[in-house]
């Protein structure tokens, strides 16, 4: 089973997969509403708007594992994201990205090393994984802004 085939659940409770989003490059991000990095939603939404018509989507996975910074229900998360940041990209159910209950998607993603060669646990909210249509993965740590040139260059290359 490839990364695009791992069973997921959307924020509204519907079964899905990354593959259901089509043959796209995806920026998979663990998100949180009450984090110092939460303003990254703005950059993520700009990426969504900038690249959506070229076969790209941001994909958000709320996670409450880092200092309890995503305590809300699915409805509260959806309301916050849409009213505060105008989020139009797909959001999936709240999951764990580390530890014994790590979601199978993140069990695969965390095998990928970052630019410094470090794989393993997600460091904090807003860690980013660019998954290309062919299934290759590039990892960006939380403090890398969504619109940083290293991210946009990787997206451009994935969409070329």
Steps between C-alpha positions, in 0.01 A plus 500: 500500500639839399480820699209619282299189598521527881145528640418846635194675636406854401421759766129445433537125563505366144742223403768605254864466391760739365445328165137613506629855455619404152839483335638802686802618689391537863646698786400295806512709819414426863312811609383657826277796585671624817869489406755776450535363146123512431543809277664261252141424395520828303798382296351155456180652361701723265683191372164331449372790292829545311543137392155335512438532126835332429417175684594584858326504836587567860359230728458576871501249784406655836709362784476561876828329598707817541411683823127440441491768229215344301236424765192570287239269355483443125231768476704750703810434289306547177340821626833642619681417177231635270414818690848596625714399203257431215637149465378337180732199495388157627517432872498150644412366843717577800776241522819414688819551299741352759501221756325167533176629348673670205274494195619260225544797262748659740666165565600517132570874480729505804732245334604784267803708601505879493767709322745432785448124473284460811195273479274395785243680711323815391660785697195725548185631335527607135761248388458465122535206265480555124364178347532498121264323263754216467513459879839654577515708819697811602494610863502854638522570873240715683685832496539488122235745382257362240609758243874462564690465172610147592133394521377687192797373295416143599132555410598653164726202428225255596257672264743536207 
